[in-house]
Amino acid sequence: MRGDLRYYLGRAAARLLGPRSYAERLNPDEIRSILIVRINARMGNALFITPLIRKIRERIPHASIDLAIAYPYAEDLFGRIPNVRVIGFPYKGASLPWRYGAAIHRMRRTRFDLVIDPVSNSTGGRAILITARARRRLGYATEHQWAPLTHAVPLPQGTLHQAAQPVYLLSRALGEELNPEDVRLWLPLEPQELEAGRAIVSRTLLEKVGSAPAERAFGFFAHATGLKRIDPGYWRAFWDRFLELQPHAVPFEFLPTPQTAPTDARCASVHIRSPRALTGAMAATRMFISADTGPMHLASSTGIPTVALFCASDPALYGPLKPCDLAVRTDECGPAELAQRCAEIWRKT
């Protein structure tokens, strides 16, 4: 309902503004500063712009990158990436207008050579794009596009993953083709972060099972919300069968809060608040399984095989992206079959 209202209001505004013309190509040599606008508070949507950041670093390496973003832990997630600055926007809470105004003021201190609105339907993103001081504005050309773009690209034909759409936008504007199979989530961790993650997993295993190497840990996140939630009975049936097939594995649950009870008493479990620290701990496990949540995308940004369980959204749009990853619909794959498929991945890892 909310999406439909946004669509129709946007289309009405676009019709009111009338036909517009856009430039087709960007010259990367003319771009020294870039602002990416993503006014959304979800971890997954924040991670979906990491392939775009990587694309910019490859094709326009001399450009600085600012992120106007509403994900609350954006500074933790992106702050250590060289030449990337986070401009945090509030999502909710007290004094929202004042904090929003302060973020806009901070953003407007810089006149950017290019501002990118990387998705086709973000009203908040378009509003911020308008307020930014920019020489060029790049976004998608749609019938409901009302933002004052200077460069625009038609929507891709067919289904394209949400993480690939921002890369497609920039690639087309640079006159390049995109191979969607090349798109990966990207969150570079420093060696000390990986070592700290391994220490967390090893310490937790020592407390739970006495002693076990991190390579025996099978990480998982079971606490999706709303329609994405996987029934606890499905999880328990999965672990019953998987541990029959791989009895030396240790289920290792990552919890959303310190107060959350583990899904299964057999599991070692830990809560890690920092997204980067959480990613480092996930990278220390042998593989990872999760519902369609932000932590699943964090795991997919690492080198470990990631298995994603879907019961509401489309895996083609939101699934993990590495060749060793697996997306499964729970209405098509029962816990016993899933355990068998995961055991095959476990043996190959």
C-alpha positions in Angstrom: 0.0 0.0 0.0 2.8 2.4 1.0 4.8 1.5 -2.1 1.7 2.0 -4.4 1.0 5.4 -2.9 4.6 6.5 -3.4 4.5 5.3 -7.0 1.4 7.2 -7.9 2.4 10.4 -6.2 5.8 10.2 -7.9 4.1 9.6 -11.3 1.8 12.6 -10.7 4.8 14.8 -9.8 6.7 13.6 -12.9 3.8 14.4 -15.2 3.4 17.8 -13.6 7.0 18.6 -14.4 6.6 17.4 -18.0 9.1 15.8 -20.4 12.8 16.2 -19.5 16.0 15.3 -21.3 19.0 13.7 -19.7 22.7 13.4 -20.7 23.6 9.8 -21.6 27.3 9.5 -20.6 29.5 10.5 -17.7 33.2 11.4 -18.2 35.1 9.8 -15.2 38.0 12.3 -15.7 35.7 15.1 -14.7 34.6 13.5 -11.4 36.6 14.1 -8.2 33.9 13.8 -5.5 30.9 11.5 -5.4 27.9 11.4 -3.0 25.8 8.2 -2.8 22.4 8.7 -1.3 20.7 5.8 0.4 18.2 7.0 3.0 17.2 3.6 4.4 17.8 2.1 7.9 18.2 -1.6 6.9 21.6 -3.4 7.1 20.9 -5.3 3.9 20.1 -2.2 1.9 23.3 -0.6 3.2 25.3 -3.6 2.1 23.7 -3.5 -1.3 25.6 -0.3 -2.1 29.0 -1.9 -1.4 29.4 -3.3 -5.0 28.8 0.3 -6.2 31.5 1.6 -3.9 33.9 -1.0 -5.3 32.9 -0.1 -8.9 33.7 3.5 -8.2 37.1 2.7 -6.7 37.9 0.6 -9.8 36.7 3.0 -12.4 37.1 6.4 -10.8 39.9 5.8 -8.3 40.8 9.4 -7.8 37.3 10.3 -6.5 36.3 10.7 -2.9 33.1 9.0 -1.8 30.6 10.3 0.7 27.6 8.3 1.8 24.3 10.0 2.8 22.7 7.0 4.6 20.2 6.3 7.4 21.5 2.9 8.5 22.3 3.5 12.2 25.6 1.6 12.2 26.8 3.0 8.9 29.9 4.5 10.5 30.9 1.2 11.9 30.2 -0.6 8.7 31.9 1.8 6.2 34.1 4.1 8.3 37.3 2.0 7.8 37.1 1.9 4.0 39.7 4.3 2.7 38.5 7.5 1.1 34.9 6.9 2.2 33.1 9.3 4.5 29.7 8.6 6.2 27.1 11.4 6.6 24.6 9.7 8.9 20.9 10.6 8.6 18.5 9.8 11.4 15.7 7.3 10.8 13.5 7.8 13.8 13.5 9.0 17.4 13.3 12.3 19.3 14.5 15.5 17.7 14.3 13.9 14.2 13.8 17.2 12.3 16.8 18.9 14.0 19.1 15.9 13.4 18.0 15.7 9.8 18.7 19.4 9.3 22.2 19.0 10.8 22.9 16.1 8.5 21.8 18.1 5.5 24.0 21.0 6.6 27.0 18.7 6.9 26.3 17.3 3.4 25.9 20.8 1.8 29.4 21.8 2.9 30.7 20.0 -0.1 29.8 20.7 -3.7 29.9 17.2 -5.4 30.9 16.5 -8.9 28.3 13.7 -9.0 25.4 12.6 -6.8 24.0 9.1 -7.3 20.6 7.9 -6.3 21.2 4.2 -6.8 17.6 2.8 -6.5 14.6 3.6 -8.6 11.9 4.1 -5.9 13.4 5.9 -2.8 11.4 9.1 -2.0 13.8 9.9 0.8 16.8 9.5 -1.6 15.3 11.8 -4.1 14.5 14.4 -1.5 18.2 14.4 -0.3 19.4 14.4 -3.9 17.5 17.7 -4.5 19.1 19.4 -1.4 22.7 18.3 -2.3 25.0 20.7 -4.0 25.9 18.9 -7.1 27.1 19.5 -10.7 25.7 16.2 -11.9 22.9 14.0 -10.6 22.5 10.4 -11.7 19.5 8.1 -11.3 17.0 5.9 -13.0 14.7 7.3 -15.6 11.2 6.1 -14.9 7.6 7.4 -15.3 7.6 8.3 -11.6 11.0 10.0 -11.6 10.5 13.6 -10.4 14.0 14.4 -9.1 16.1 17.0 -11.2 18.5 14.5 -12.7 21.2 15.6 -15.2 22.1 12.0 -16.2 19.6 9.1 -16.2 19.5 5.4 -17.2 16.4 3.3 -18.1 15.6 0.5 -15.7 17.2 -2.9 -16.6 15.2 -5.4 -18.5 14.1 -8.5 -16.5 15.1 -9.3 -12.9 18.3 -7.8 -11.5 19.5 -8.3 -7.9 19.2 -5.3 -5.7 23.0 -5.2 -5.2 23.5 -5.2 -8.9 21.1 -2.4 -9.8 23.4 0.4 -8.5 26.3 -1.0 -10.4 24.2 -1.3 -13.5 23.2 2.3 -13.2 26.8 3.6 -13.0 28.1 1.1 -15.7 25.5 2.3 -18.2 26.3 5.9 -17.5 30.0 5.2 -18.2 29.1 3.4 -21.4 29.9 -0.1 -20.1 28.2 -3.4 -20.0 27.5 -5.2 -16.7 27.8 -8.9 -16.1 25.6 -9.5 -13.1 27.5 -12.6 -12.2 30.5 -10.4 -11.3 28.6 -8.5 -8.6 29.6 -9.4 -5.0 28.9 -7.8 -1.7 32.1 -6.2 -0.5 33.2 -5.4 3.1 37.0 -5.4 3.4 38.1 -6.4 6.9 41.6 -5.7 8.3 43.7 -8.7 9.6 43.2 -7.7 13.2 39.4 -7.7 12.8 39.5 -11.2 11.4 41.7 -12.3 14.3 39.4 -10.7 16.8 36.5 -12.6 15.2 38.3 -15.9 15.4 39.0 -15.2 19.1 35.3 -14.6 19.8 34.3 -17.8 18.2 37.1 -19.8 19.9 36.3 -18.4 23.3 32.6 -19.1 22.9 33.2 -22.7 21.8 35.5 -23.2 24.8 32.8 -22.1 27.2 30.1 -24.2 25.5 31.8 -27.5 24.4 35.1 -27.4 26.3 37.3 -27.2 23.2 36.7 -27.1 19.5 38.4 -25.4 16.6 36.5 -22.6 14.9 36.5 -24.7 11.7 33.9 -26.9 13.4 31.5 -24.0 13.9 28.5 -23.8 11.6 27.2 -20.3 12.1 23.5 -19.4 11.9 21.1 -16.5 12.5 17.5 -17.6 13.1 15.7 -14.4 14.3 14.2 -12.9 11.2 11.0 -10.8 11.8 7.6 -10.6 10.1 7.0 -12.7 7.0 10.7 -13.6 6.8 10.6 -15.5 10.1 11.4 -19.2 9.9 9.5 -21.4 12.4 11.8 -22.6 15.3 10.5 -26.2 14.6 12.1 -26.0 11.1 15.4 -25.0 12.7 15.4 -27.8 15.3 14.4 -30.4 12.7 17.2 -29.1 10.4 19.8 -29.4 13.2 18.6 -32.8 14.2 19.2 -34.2 10.7 22.4 -32.2 10.0 24.1 -33.4 13.2 23.3 -36.9 12.3 25.1 -36.4 9.0 28.0 -34.3 10.5 28.2 -35.1 14.2 31.5 -33.2 14.7 29.9 -29.9 13.6 29.0 -27.4 16.3 25.9 -25.2 15.7 27.0 -21.6 16.5 24.2 -19.1 16.8 24.6 -15.4 16.5 21.9 -13.6 18.5 20.2 -10.2 17.7 20.3 -9.0 21.3 22.0 -10.1 24.6 18.6 -11.0 26.0 17.5 -13.3 23.1 17.3 -17.0 24.1 19.1 -19.5 21.8 17.0 -21.3 19.3 18.4 -24.7 20.4 20.1 -25.5 23.7 22.8 -27.5 21.9 24.1 -24.3 20.2 27.0 -22.2 21.3 25.7 -18.6 21.0 26.9 -15.1 21.2 25.6 -11.5 20.6 27.9 -9.1 18.8 26.7 -5.5 18.4 29.2 -4.2 15.9 28.4 -5.2 12.3 32.1 -5.4 11.4 33.0 -7.4 14.5 30.0 -9.7 13.7 31.4 -10.1 10.2 34.8 -11.0 11.5 33.3 -13.7 13.7 31.2 -15.1 10.9 34.3 -15.3 8.7 35.9 -17.6 11.3 33.2 -20.2 11.0 33.2 -23.0 8.4 29.8 -22.0 6.8 26.7 -19.9 7.7 23.0 -20.3 7.3 20.3 -17.7 7.9 16.9 -16.5 7.1 16.6 -13.5 4.7 18.2 -10.9 7.1 21.0 -8.4 7.3 23.4 -10.9 8.9 22.9 -13.2 6.0 24.3 -10.5 3.7 27.2 -9.8 6.1 28.1 -13.5 5.8 27.9 -13.4 2.0 30.4 -10.6 2.0 33.0 -13.0 3.5 34.6 -16.0 1.9 32.5 -18.6 3.7 29.6 -20.5 2.0 26.4 -18.8 2.9 23.0 -20.6 2.8 19.9 -18.3 2.8 16.4 -19.4 3.6 13.5 -17.6 2.0 9.8 -17.7 2.7 8.6 -14.3 1.6 10.9 -12.3 -0.6 12.4 -13.2 -4.0 15.9 -14.8 -3.8 16.7 -13.5 -7.3 16.5 -10.0 -5.8 17.8 -10.5 -2.3 19.8 -13.8 -2.3 23.5 -14.3 -1.5 25.8 -13.7 -4.4 28.9 -15.9 -4.3 29.2 -19.0 -6.4 29.5 -21.1 -3.3 26.4 -19.6 -1.7 22.9 -21.2 -1.8 19.4 -19.7 -1.7 16.6 -22.0 -0.7 12.8 -21.6 -0.4 11.5 -23.3 2.7 8.2 -24.1 1.0 10.1 -26.1 -1.6 12.8 -27.6 0.6 12.1 -29.3 3.9 14.6 -29.4 6.8 15.8 -32.9 6.1 16.6 -32.1 2.4 18.2 -28.8 3.4 20.4 -30.7 6.0 21.5 -33.0 3.2 22.4 -30.1 0.9 24.3 -28.3 3.6 26.2 -31.5 4.5 27.4 -31.7 1.0 28.7 -28.1 1.2 30.2 -28.8 4.6 32.2 -31.7 3.2 33.5 -29.7 0.3 34.6 -26.7 2.4 
